[in-house]
Amino acid sequence: MKKRVFLSIGGMLFFLSVLFAQDVPVGVAMAFKQGNSQELNKYLGNKIDLNILGQSSVVDKQTAQARFAAFFTENKVSGFTVNHQGKRDESSFMIGTLATDKGAFRVNCFLKRIENKYLIHQIRIDKTNE
């Protein structure tokens, strides 16, 4: 009985540590999955290095949201899959595949820790060859 209680408590602590250790907010992936630029805006830093289909620029939060809205309008999103994510020091990243009606896109998203939360400072979206 003691062993079962110990294992249950240990499992719960492990689950909680994994839950709180996420450095890429779950909302970022959900925003891409829904094609929702307003939701994505909640995770953007003040200045974003934005590269969409080879057009690169450093923009403010509002301009980035407008560009994402235009991209999502032009490319109806049907799904998003996180392929890889990781963390190093005060930064984290996520690499995913965005499925749309016009094909698949590779999304690279880089975040920095600012005031105890991770905010996006760079996003790159490229067409895949699939």
C-alpha positions as CSV (number, residue, x, y, z in Angstrom):
1,M,0.0,0.0,0.0
2,K,2.8,2.4,0.9
3,K,4.5,1.7,-2.3
4,R,1.4,2.4,-4.3
5,V,0.9,5.8,-2.6
6,F,4.6,6.7,-3.1
7,L,4.4,5.8,-6.8
8,S,1.1,7.8,-7.2
9,I,2.6,10.9,-5.5
10,G,5.8,10.5,-7.5
11,G,3.8,10.3,-10.8
12,M,1.8,13.3,-9.9
13,L,4.9,15.4,-9.1
14,F,6.5,14.3,-12.4
15,F,3.3,15.3,-14.3
16,L,3.2,18.7,-12.7
17,S,6.9,19.3,-13.3
18,V,6.4,18.5,-17.0
19,L,3.3,20.7,-17.2
20,F,5.0,23.7,-15.7
21,A,8.3,23.2,-17.6
22,Q,6.8,24.1,-21.0
23,D,8.7,27.0,-22.3
24,V,6.8,27.4,-25.6
25,P,3.2,28.4,-24.5
26,V,0.6,25.9,-25.7
27,G,-1.4,28.9,-26.9
28,V,1.1,29.6,-29.7
29,A,0.6,26.2,-31.3
30,M,-3.2,26.5,-30.8
31,A,-3.2,30.0,-32.5
32,F,-1.4,28.5,-35.5
33,K,-3.7,25.5,-35.5
34,Q,-6.8,27.8,-35.6
35,G,-5.2,30.3,-38.0
36,N,-6.0,33.0,-35.4
37,S,-3.8,36.1,-35.6
38,Q,-5.5,37.8,-32.6
39,E,-4.6,34.8,-30.4
40,L,-1.1,34.7,-31.7
41,N,-0.8,38.4,-31.0
42,K,-1.0,37.6,-27.2
43,Y,2.4,35.9,-27.5
44,L,4.3,38.4,-29.6
45,G,7.0,40.7,-28.2
46,N,7.1,44.4,-29.0
47,K,9.4,43.9,-32.0
48,I,9.3,40.8,-34.2
49,D,11.7,39.6,-36.8
50,L,9.2,38.3,-39.3
51,N,10.0,36.3,-42.4
52,I,7.0,35.1,-44.4
53,L,7.7,33.3,-47.7
54,G,11.1,35.1,-48.1
55,Q,9.8,38.6,-47.2
56,S,11.8,39.6,-44.2
57,S,11.4,42.6,-41.9
58,V,11.4,43.7,-38.3
59,V,7.9,44.9,-37.4
60,D,5.9,45.9,-34.3
61,K,3.3,43.8,-32.7
62,Q,0.3,45.4,-34.6
63,T,2.0,45.1,-38.0
64,A,2.9,41.5,-37.3
65,Q,-0.7,40.7,-36.4
66,A,-2.0,42.3,-39.6
67,R,0.5,40.3,-41.7
68,F,-0.5,37.0,-40.0
69,A,-4.2,37.9,-40.6
70,A,-3.4,38.4,-44.3
71,F,-1.4,35.2,-44.5
72,F,-4.2,33.2,-42.7
73,T,-6.9,34.7,-44.9
74,E,-4.9,33.8,-48.1
75,N,-4.0,30.3,-46.8
76,K,-7.0,28.7,-45.0
77,V,-5.5,26.7,-42.1
78,S,-6.5,23.1,-41.7
79,G,-4.1,22.0,-39.0
80,F,-0.8,22.5,-37.2
81,T,1.7,20.0,-35.9
82,V,4.6,20.7,-33.5
83,N,7.6,18.7,-34.9
84,H,10.2,19.8,-32.3
85,Q,10.6,22.3,-29.5
86,G,13.4,23.0,-27.1
87,K,14.9,25.4,-24.6
88,R,18.3,26.9,-23.9
89,D,19.0,29.4,-21.2
90,E,16.5,32.2,-21.5
91,S,15.2,31.3,-25.0
92,S,13.1,28.6,-26.5
93,F,11.9,27.5,-30.0
94,M,9.3,25.6,-31.8
95,I,9.4,24.0,-35.2
96,G,6.1,22.9,-36.8
97,T,4.2,22.2,-39.9
98,L,1.2,24.3,-40.8
99,A,-1.3,22.6,-43.1
100,T,-3.4,24.9,-45.4
101,D,-5.6,24.6,-48.4
102,K,-2.6,25.8,-50.5
103,G,-0.1,23.2,-49.1
104,A,2.2,22.8,-46.1
105,F,4.4,25.4,-44.5
106,R,7.3,25.0,-42.1
107,V,7.0,27.4,-39.1
108,N,10.1,28.3,-37.0
109,C,9.2,30.2,-33.9
110,F,11.8,31.6,-31.5
111,L,10.9,33.0,-28.1
112,K,12.8,35.0,-25.4
113,R,12.0,35.0,-21.7
114,I,10.8,38.5,-20.8
115,E,9.4,39.3,-17.4
116,N,8.8,35.6,-16.5
117,K,7.0,34.7,-19.7
118,Y,8.2,33.6,-23.1
119,L,7.4,36.0,-26.0
120,I,7.9,35.5,-29.7
121,H,10.8,37.6,-31.1
122,Q,11.2,35.8,-34.5
123,I,9.0,33.8,-36.8
124,R,9.8,32.3,-40.1
125,I,7.3,30.7,-42.4
126,D,8.5,28.8,-45.5
127,K,6.6,26.7,-48.1
128,T,7.6,23.0,-47.8
129,N,8.5,20.8,-50.8
130,E,6.0,18.1,-49.8
